[in-house]
Amino acid sequence: MSTNLSERDAEVIWHPYTQMKNNMPAIPIVRGEGAYVYGEDGQRYIDAISSWWVNIHGHAHPYIANKVFAQFKKLEHMMFAGFTHSPAVELAERLLDLLPSSQKKVFYSDNGSTAVEVALKMCVQYWYNKGQARKKIIAFKNSYHGDTFGAMAVSGRSVWTAPFEGLMFDVHYIETPNRNNITQLLEEISQIHQEVACFIYEPIVQGSAGMLSYEAALLDKLMSHCSTLNVLLIQDEVFTGFGRTGKLFAANHLQQQPDFMCFSKGLTGGALPLGITSCAQYIYDMFLSDDSYKTLFHGHSFTANPLCCAAALASLDLLLTEETQQNIQRICLQHKGYMERISLHPKIKGIRCIGTILALEWETGEETSYFSKNRDKLYKYFINKGIILRPLGNVIYVLPPYCIRYDDLNYIYDVISSALEKI
């Protein structure tokens, strides 16, 4: 057997979102510290995308590690049907205190996709328990809510979902709102609302679509209209939650409040997998009944795992510190400064920034595409410069952990500027 980890990996591993036939060999990573990860060969990389958007405080944070270890010595796991424990209760209490006042109950799962699945099942069964057959879902075009079947079904239709056409449920897609189409969107929803169970949306920014942003005020109009028509609202904050938009949650940019919210990714600071679906009291109350058939029949073996909850509590401690909040605002300002400096470059088709999210769209002479040939060239260029960036086709985005140093972020900008001249 080979002693080379990349070769061993190639023999036994199937990687996500990867065409295994012609992909670069996987880079062996042996440890992480703060904004850096270190390869088996000693190479240091700046993790400029927070390891798929989860490591908001950086890698191997000692505070999170110590809290998880302390919990491990007390209780590592307990089934959550009929039992409870302090980390789960405390996390629910603390999170609800930070969320919009509409949110009153927490349901635990184990990742972002399942947090969305839970919300969808709650929505459909809410209407079922009321004796109404509302099953149509409204979602944005180009949306992304996860890869499990229900989450995939409410994501935008694409080559990713093509093999499963005919197996997914009824979704009515609408454009993201702008000043020109908002009236039309409101009318469109009015025409179909009696069939609709819910409207699910990524608030303010669509991550996987290429970090596409839209106005909070226009989302408020859509939310208000849906609420008036009794269309339930699922706010998917799996990506936008925990500081990414410059505020604790995208909800803090909005006046209207959702019926459901979904969380994962930054929830545990990237330490362990955990998902949360929160909901309004009236949703919960619709499942309270002497009729056992009105129970929400959903659960996971690792629901509310104590170690994951301990990691989330530690991550929340760090997030709310003055130092982290200052770092978030510093990253926001650095991003805006770079955007102003580079926005007129002829190779930039578009540039957008919201909070700690910066996205640059490369001009390729073609439509923006996840399968742009530039993607692999850009990825390799940044890797060779010691930076982990994972382009969404010809869209480069920078989404750093909040602990990233000022100089390291400027280095990332300099390398992007260099790539604009060379690729």
Sequence and secondary structure as in RCSB ss.txt:
>XXXX:A:sequence
MSTNLSERDAEVIWHPYTQMKNNMPAIPIVRGEGAYVYGEDGQRYIDAISSWWVNIHGHAHPYIANKVFAQFKKL
EHMMFAGFTHSPAVELAERLLDLLPSSQKKVFYSDNGSTAVEVALKMCVQYWYNKGQARKKIIAFKNSYHGDTFG
AMAVSGRSVWTAPFEGLMFDVHYIETPNRNNITQLLEEISQIHQEVACFIYEPIVQGSAGMLSYEAALLDKLMSH
CSTLNVLLIQDEVFTGFGRTGKLFAANHLQQQPDFMCFSKGLTGGALPLGITSCAQYIYDMFLSDDSYKTLFHGH
SFTANPLCCAAALASLDLLLTEETQQNIQRICLQHKGYMERISLHPKIKGIRCIGTILALEWETGEETSYFSKNR
DKLYKYFINKGIILRPLGNVIYVLPPYCIRYDDLNYIYDVISSALEKI
>XXXX:A:secstr
    HHHHHHHH   TT  TTT      EEEEEBTEEEETTS EEEETTHHHHT TT BS HHHHHHHHHHHTT 
S    SS   HHHHHHHHHHHHHS TT  EEEEESSHHHHHHHHHHHHHHHHHHTT    EEEEETT    SSHH
HHHTS  STTTGGGTTSS  EEEE    TTTHHHHHHHHHHHGGGEEEEEE SSEETTTTSEE  HHHHHHHHHH
HHHTT EEEEE TTTTTTTTSSSSGGGG SS  SEEEE GGGGTTSS  EEEEE HHHHHTT  S GGGS     
TTTT HHHHHHHHHHHHHHTSHHHHHHHHHHHHHHHHHHHHHTT TTEEEEEEETTEEEEEE  SS   TT THH
HHHHHHHHHTTEE   BTTEEEE   TT  HHHHHHHHHHHHHHHHH 
